[in-house]
C-alpha cells in the first residue's frame, strides 16, 4: 500500500516526522498506527509535488492556511527556512476542531521566536472558544475581516499570496471567497496568480 504524506521535519533533517491521524476506513493509516519500534517502512527517495516555495511568485506577505494535519508541509518549509527572505511577512494559520488538536502549537511559537517578528501565528478552533484562538471556519473569518484584524495584515491581491492546504471543503470555499471578494486568482506557471492549493485527501 502506498500513499503520499508530507514531512513535518525540514528536508535537511536526518529524522523523518509525519503528522497524521488514523482514519478507521483508511487504507494506510490503520496499518501505520499498528507499527511498533523496529518495524520496517518503505519511503521513496525523492519527494514530489508542486506545493513548494519555488512555485510561489513574489509578494510582500505569504499566507499559509492549514487545517488539521495539513499543517505539516508549512512546518517543514519554516523549519528549513530557505527561500523565505523574499517575503516581508509570513502568516501561519492552523485551524482545528478543538484546542487539543493544535498539536504543534509549541513548535509554531518556537518558530515565531526564531523568525523575530516576521512570522505571525494564528490558531483557529471551530468547535469551542479558546483564549488566543479565533473561533469559527477560515472562510468566514476571512469574509468578515476577523482574520486580518487578528493578524494585523491585509489579505489581498496587491500584497499577498495564499497557500491553502487541508480539508478540501475549506480549500474550495476559501478559494472561491478570495476570487469573489479579494480579486485573487489561482496561480499557474503560465499565468501567475495569488492562490496555491493542495487538497490533503
N, C-alpha and C positions, 0 to 999 in steps of 0.2 A: 504494500500500500504506500502510495506517495502523495504528499500534499505540500503546498507552498506555505512556508511560515517566514516571518521576518525576525531578524535578530533584534534583541534589545541592546546587546553589547556593541561597542564600537568595532568596526571591521578589523581594526588593528589588534584587538584583544585576543589573547590565547584561549580565553574561556567563551563558550558559546551559551548565550542565555536567550530563552524564548518565553514570551508571555502568552499563556493560553488558558482556556477553561475547558473542562471536559463537557462535551456535548453528548448526552446519552445515545442519541441516534447517529452520532458522527462516525465516520469510517476510520479515522486515525486517532482522534483524541482519547477514546476509551482505552485502546491498547497502550498509548503513551502513558496514560495515568497508571497503568498497571506495572510499568517498568520499575525495576529496583536497581540500586547501585551495582555496577558490574555488567548489566545487560548491554547488548550491542544495539547501535542505531546507525543507519547509513545516512550521511548528509552529503549532498553533491558539493563538489569543489568550488563551482562558480555560482555566484548569485545572479539572478536575472530580474528584469523588470525595468520600468521607466519612472518609478516613484523615487527619484533621486534628485539631489540638488543641482546636478549638471543640467537637468532639464528645465530648471526654473529661470525665467528671464529676470533682467534687472528690475529692482523695485526698492523702495525705502523700507517697507515693512513686510516681513514674511509671517503669515498667519498659519499656524499648524493646528488644525482642528481634528481631534480624535475622540472616538467613543470606545469604551471598553479596552480590550486587548490591542486595538489598533494604535494605541499609544506607542507600541514597540518601535516601529520604524523611526519615529521622531526622537525617541531617546537614543537610538543608535546614531542618528545624524548629529545630535547635540553632544553626545559623548565623544564622537570622533572629532568634531569641531573644525573640520576643514571646509573651506568654501563659504563660511558664514560671515566673513569680514565684509563682504559687499553689501550686507543689509545693515541699515541703521538700527532697526529694532526687529526682534523676533518675539512673537506671541505664541505660547504653547497653551492650548486649551484641552483639558481632559474631562470628558463627560462620562458619567456613570450613573447607575440607578441609585446606589446607596453609598454613603461615605466609606463604608468598609471596602468598597470596590476600587477606591483610589489607592491601589496597591503601591504605586511608585511615587507617591507624593514626597516622601523623604528624599529620593534621588532628584526629583524635579526641583525641590527647594535648594538642594546642594548645587545643581547646575545653575540655578538662578544666581547664586552667590558667585560661582565661577565666572559667569559672564558679566558680572559687575555692572548691572543696570541695563544691559542690552536685552536680556531675556526677561519677558514678562510672563508670569504663570497665572492661569485662572482655571479653577476647577468648577464643574457644573454637576449638580446632583438633581436627578429628575423626580425622585420619589420620597424625598424628605428634605427638611430645611436644616442646613448645616452652616454654622458660623464660618465665614470666609469663602464659602462657595455660593455660586448663583444657583437658583432653583428653576428648573424647567428644562425645555428642549433647546438645543443650539439654534435651530432656525428661528424660533420665537424670540430668543434673546438677541438675535441679530436684527430681526424685524422691528422690535420696539426700541432699539438702541441701547439696551441694557448691557450687552457685552462690551461695546465700545466705551461706554461710560465707566464701566468697572476697570477696564484696561487703561483707559486714557489715551487711546489712539484711534484715528479714523479707519474705517474699513471701506475702501473704495477703489475704483479702477485707476485713479490718478496716482495713488501712493502704494498700493498693496498687491500682493499675490497670496492666494489662499491654497493651501494644501489640505485636502479633505481625505480622511481615512477612517473607515469604520463601517458601522451599520449602514447597509445600502439605502434604507429609507432616509436616514439622516443625510447621507451624501446627496441623494436625489433632491430632497426638499431644500437643502442649503444651496445647491447649485441653482435650482430654479429661482429661489429667492434672490440670490446675488445677481442673476441675469436680469430679473424683472425690476429690482429696486436699486441696484448699485452699478448698472451698466457694465457688469463684468461678464466675460465670456470664457468658455473652455479654452485652455492652452493647447495648441498644436504646434509641432515643429514648423510646419509650413505657414502657420498663421498664429503668431504669438498672442497669448491671452492672459487671463488673470486667475484661472482656476485649474488646479491639477488634482485629480482624484483617484482614489483606489478603494474599490468595494472590498471589504475584508472577509467576505464569504460568498 
